[in-house]
Amino acid sequence: MADTDGMTDSHDYYLDIPQKDPGYPLKGCHALDWGMKNRLTNIFNPKTGRTVMLAVDHGYFMGPTTGLERIDLTINPLLPYADTLMCTRGILRSTIPATFNKGVVLRASGGPSILSELSDERIAVNMEDAIRLNSSAVAVQVFIGGEFETTSVHNMTRLVDAGNRYGMPVLGVTAVGKQMARDAKYMRLATRICAELGCSYVKTYYVEKDFETVTAACPVPIVIAGGKKQPELDALTMAYNAIQQGAAGVDMGRNIFQSDAPAAMIQAVSRVVHEEMKPQEAFDYYETLKNEK
């Protein structure tokens, strides 16, 4: 037993100050368990409620795409500038240093490669392994309107059930096939389905027209996908517009690691997301950092 000698009576009850509920900054997440909220705090900056996710999970169906041939050389130097890392468990174990102490979003679905029908995915990681890897969330691809739509939705709901059991948030990633319309109507449908069926937050593509209706209609946070490589100013403009229209961050890959100056680009993106820096100002900041290097 603890030594009781020298103990004094407690007296600081602060009777005139009622206990306050500190609340939770993320949209639609106030009723989640403490563990889920804590994990989401490793993804979303508590001060801004936003995130810059560095997406490097492309290899799970694309192989060593440009910029990801040697993740140890191209991605690890960028880790200090990201709020969280989105990757596969193979890359995490083989390449990412265990000293990385920010959130990890683990790709948990997979199966087909770019050589076959991409919507025919299955759950590729069980929840126990995600916990073993100290993940902050797991990500599952959902193909609304795809050939294997129902299978992908069931993949998501199975992960949500397991996530609720263990306190692990699930990120629903809306996939848009070549034949699907990339418009606000489709994005509203896809993101709402993910949220309705239990995802803690959703990743989708930005659309220029009516994107604010997508974020408004989704009851949980939305982060936008970076998509294909664009000129740096265009990518920064897309990120800025998405934030202004209600997005809670970006999950950007190729527009960072395929940039001429990846470290400068991710820092510029972070300024846009967390400080709402205007696109041209962020691009000038990018150019300054690039030239300093």
C-alpha positions, 0 to 999 in steps of 0.5 A, a space after each residue: 500500500 502507498 505510504 499514508 504518512 504526511 497526507 493532508 485532507 483534500 480541499 480543492 473541489 472548486 465548488 463554484 466551477 462546474 465541470 465543462 464538457 470539452 466537446 470534440 472538434 470533428 463534425 459528427 464525431 461527438 458520440 464516438 467512444 473515447 478511443 476512436 476520438 483519440 485515434 482521430 486526433 492523431 489524424 486531424 489537428 485538434 487546433 484546426 480540425 483539419 488534416 494533411 494526409 500523405 497518401 502513398 498506398 498506390 502500390 497496392 494496385 499500381 505497383 511502384 508508380 512514379 515517385 514511389 519506387 523507393 519510399 525510403 528515399 522519397 517519402 520518409 523525408 516528407 513525414 515530418 510535414 504530414 499530419 498522418 500517413 496513409 499506406 499499406 501494412 507491407 510498406 509500414 513494416 518494411 520501410 517506415 521508421 518506427 520512430 514515426 509518431 503521427 497517425 497512420 491510416 492503414 489501407 485495409 482493402 485490396 485484391 485486383 490490380 490495374 490489370 483487372 476489374 478494380 471494384 472486385 476488392 476484399 478486406 485485406 487486413 484484419 482489425 487485430 493486425 491494424 491494432 498491432 500496427 498502432 493504426 489510427 484508422 483503416 481505409 476501405 475502397 467503396 465502389 458506388 455504381 461499380 460492378 462489385 458495388 455490394 461487395 465493396 459496401 459489405 467490406 466497409 460494413 464488416 470493417 465498421 463492425 470490427 472497428 466499433 468493437 475495437 475502437 478503430 475509425 474507418 475511412 470510406 474511400 469513394 472510388 470513381 470508375 471511368 464510366 461514372 460521372 464526377 459531379 456533385 450528385 454522384 459525390 453526394 450519393 457516395 459519401 452519404 452512403 459511407 457515412 450512413 453505414 458507419 464510416 467515421 470520415 470519408 475521402 472523395 474527389 473535389 468537384 468544382 460545381 456545388 462541392 459545398 453541397 457534398 460536404 453539407 450533406 455528409 454528416 461526418 468529415 470529408 477529406 478530398 483526394 489529390 487525384 492525378 498530378 496537376 501543376 502545383 498552383 492548380 493543386 493548391 487552388 483545388 485544396 484551397 477551394 475544397 477547404 473553403 467549401 467545407 472539406 476537413 483536409 486533403 489526402 494528397 499523394 501524386 501532387 506531392 511526391 511527383 512534384 519538382 520539390 515534394 518537401 516544399 509542396 507538402 509544406 505549402 499544402 499544409 499552409 493552405 489547409 491549416 492557415 487558409 493561405 490563398 493559392 497564389 501566396 501558397 505557390 509563392 511560398 512553395 517557390 521560395 522553399 524550392 529555391 532555398 533547397 
